Each structure stands twice: as C-alpha cells, then as structure tokens.
Amino acid sequence: MKDMRDFIVEGEEKGLVKRITAEVDWNLELSHIAKLNEEAGGPALLFENVKDYDTPVMTSVCTTTERCAMIMGQPLDASLTDLYAAWAKLGETLIPPKEIDKSEAPCKQNILTGGDIDLYKFPVPQWYPLDGGRYIGTAHYFITKDPETGWVNLGTYRAQLLGKDKIGTQFIKGKHADIMLKKYQAMGKPMPCASVIGCDPLLFILGAARVSASVSEYDVAGAIRGEAVKVVKGETVDLPIPAFAEIVLEGEVDADKFMEEGPFGEYTGYYSGVGTDPRNFMDVKCITHRDNPILWGTTVGRAVTDTHMTMALSYGATLWEQLLQMKIPGLKAVYCPPEGSGRFLAIISMKQMYPGHADQVLTAAISTEMGAYGLKTVIVVDEDIDPWDIPRVMYALSFRFQPNRSQVIKRGRSTPLDPSLPIEAREITGRLLLDATIPYDWKQKPIPIELDPQMVERVKGRWTELGL
C-alpha cells in the first residue's frame, strides 16, 4: 500500500470501504453521516458527490482495528496489542525515504501558484456547529525540517481554513514542529512547511505518533512497510514530499505572525477553548495535487473516530516499544484503550519476579518519552489477565487492587486539550498509578478457585449430550 487509492481498492475488495454516491452537503451533513456511521462500527466512507464540488472526500479510514491492521499489512483479525507487537518488531530497522524524479510523482500532476491558489476549491467540511470554521487539516500532517540538523518531521496538528491561501497551525508547545519553529524564529526566518492531505494512511498514523526526536517518521514508515517511502522535492520548499500524495500545500510559517483561529471540537469530546485565539498560520505559496484528488478528513469529536484509533495504535505501540527498550523483565503486554485516545490511560500486564517489580513498571510507564506527556492513569495487572480484556481488568481492580498501594504523582506534563483541567491551567497534570496485582512479596497469597482439569475434559466431552 503506497497511497490512499491503494487503500480504497483493497478496502472495497474486503468490504471495508463504501462509496456514497448520493449528494451530501459539506456543511455539517457529511460529518454527521460519517460520525453516526463510525459510532455504528461502519466502513470507511468515500463521499463521491459533495455539494458544490467535484472532489470526493474520504472519512473514517482508521476507525476500526480491522482497517488499522489492513493499513499495516497485518491479519484483519489482529488485536490492537498484536499490532503493537508488529509495530515494535517491524520498526527495528529504519529505512530512509527514496527520492524519485518529479515526472514519476502523481502529486505533481497539477501545480498551482500565485493567483491560482484558492483553497476554497476543495470541499473542506464544516465538522461541528460550534467549530470556528472549516478545517482542511484533520487527517493530514505537516512536514517540517530542523534548520540545524536536517531532521525531517511529520506531525499532525489541526489546520483551520483561514483564507484562500492561509491555514492555521496549532503547533502545541514542546512538540517537534514547535521546537523547529522556535529555531527559525531565532534565525529571523519563516519556517518552510508543507501540509499533506490524502496519502498512505500509515504516514498519517505516524504523523500522530510519538516518534522520538531526531528520528523521521518517513524512516519508521519504511521500516514498517519493508521498503522506502518514495518522495519528491517540493516546488517552493526544500522538503521531501510523498510522491503519491493527493493534495500538498506548500508554504511558510512566521513565528511572529498570527491570525484568529478556533474553536475546534477535539478528540476529547470537548472544545479546547471558549473562542478564537491568535495562532501562527501557514502562508500557502503553492498547491500541488493529483488529477481528480481525494480530500481526506476525520470527524475527530468524541470517541471512537480515526483520531482515537490512530492514537491508540501509535501511542500504544510507542509506549510498548519504549518499555521494551528499558529491558524490564516480565513484561507481557500493554493496552491503551481507544476510548482514552491511547493517551490518557495505559494498562500493562506483567509477570512479577521480585519485590517492587510492579512499582518499577508503573513508574517506568510515565518515565518513557511517550508516557511523560499526558498519560494520567497507569494500571498494572498480573500475567493471567490480558490488558485488553476490560471485564477481567475490572475484576483485578475490584479484588486485587488496594488503594493503599496506589501512587499519586502530583506533577507531570499535561496536554492543553485535557478537559479534566481548567482551560487556563492545562500545563500540569496529576498521575495515578494503580497496582492491581497480588503483591509478589506476600508470603501467603489468596488461594484461587480453579476448576478440576480432568472434570473439565469430561464435561466438554458431554457438552453436546447435555444440549449445550
């Protein structure tokens, strides 16, 4: 799979993608159809007849584990934790992107500059009634480059349509794009930037992932795919552009220039602010796109949508990978529920091997690069409980968890999107570490109730006879 069109073809073959041919209004109707379809566990939707436009809109690409598995080239019946393990294994050997000639790159089939630039030519949806406007960048990513090291970063940040040649850039403090922007600011220069809308879905997932600083998401994508991502030079920016992208916006961001942006219905199910705020923006200098391009968007909003599944996959896989890198023995599996956006809650199962082992795993989780940002609750369970088996996790929290063994960490880095904190105080969060294991050091442990193995086999042999 190299692009969005490969996803559509394969998805249709497997019954995971559906085309909507009836006319749908870009103003709220499209998003509401997509959202209700997602809540019903429906397929990815390709809206082919958007009112006032010829360009189709793709939604709900990553909403289910099944489609995430397809994107990663894994069996369709894989669980999220199976995908975590595959991610960690496949991503071990990085493969850098391969530059190809522009003549081979479909993203260069149409090149618009100057007076031809008009972002309103695309069917950008109005997603929710209280949104501050139309958001062109929901299932997209920005490409930026570190001016000192040349490190190329892909990062997903919301992008509001602010004018025919301007889009918002909500580069959150401390994120990689923000770090790079500050370097350009110190140099007195605007930062070259590109927004990619419609691509190999794996690149969008990686754009939302917590890939370590100095590592390019292109390299990780190459590792997971088993082959280099094909890229081409930008028309007006010295950045590697995915050759098979649907729509590419090239431009620059000036750290000292602002436009009013927001509000926006975030993945937490709430608005991140009460009104508009001055934010940096991207001044679009060039648009390139394929013939008959496809605009990809996601409903965001309350769980579970593309955003939640993407984060549950990428954040969970990254947390698992970083825990494994710590060489802590006894780790069995980790699960970051999509309902928590993969960010706020992590459940880890483990085989205890020494006193204090569970505490070590709990504190290790919030000490990883991924867990240090926004992770609020960590639950550790014994090896006999699968972390994705929520009823069994609830059993452990009911019968093995003891509040006196929990830990409360009062200060940790928060995300500005966390609605459990006041809007004006979202920099610091507390953390709750829950030990739902039977302590290793107990000399007398609870005696479990177990079935007799021989009787189990005997009963199974009579199952049909018993009419069961």
Secondary structure, 3 states (H helix, E strand, C coil): CCCHHHHHHHHHHCCCEEEECCCECCECHHHHHHHHHHHCCCCEEEECCECCCCCCEEECCCCCHHHHHHHHCCCCCCCHHHHHHHHHHHCCCCCCCEECCHHHCHHHCEEEEHHHCCHHHCCCCECCCCCCCCEEECCEEEEEECCCCCCEEEECCCEEEEECCEEECCCCCCCHHHHHHHHHHHHCCCEEEEEEECCCHHHHHHHCCCCCCCCCHHHHHHHHHCCCCEEEECCCCCCEEECCCCEEEEEEECCCCCEEECCCECCCCCECCCCCEEECEEEEEEEEECCCCCEECCCCCCCCCHHHHHHHHHHHHHHHHHHHHCCCCCEEEEECCHHHCCCCEEEEEECCCCCCHHHHHHHHHCCCCCCCECCCEEEEEECCCCCCCHHHHHHHHHHCCCHHHCEEEEEEECCCCCCCCCCCCCCEEEEEEEEECCCCCCCCCCCCCCCCHHHHHHHHHCCCCCCC
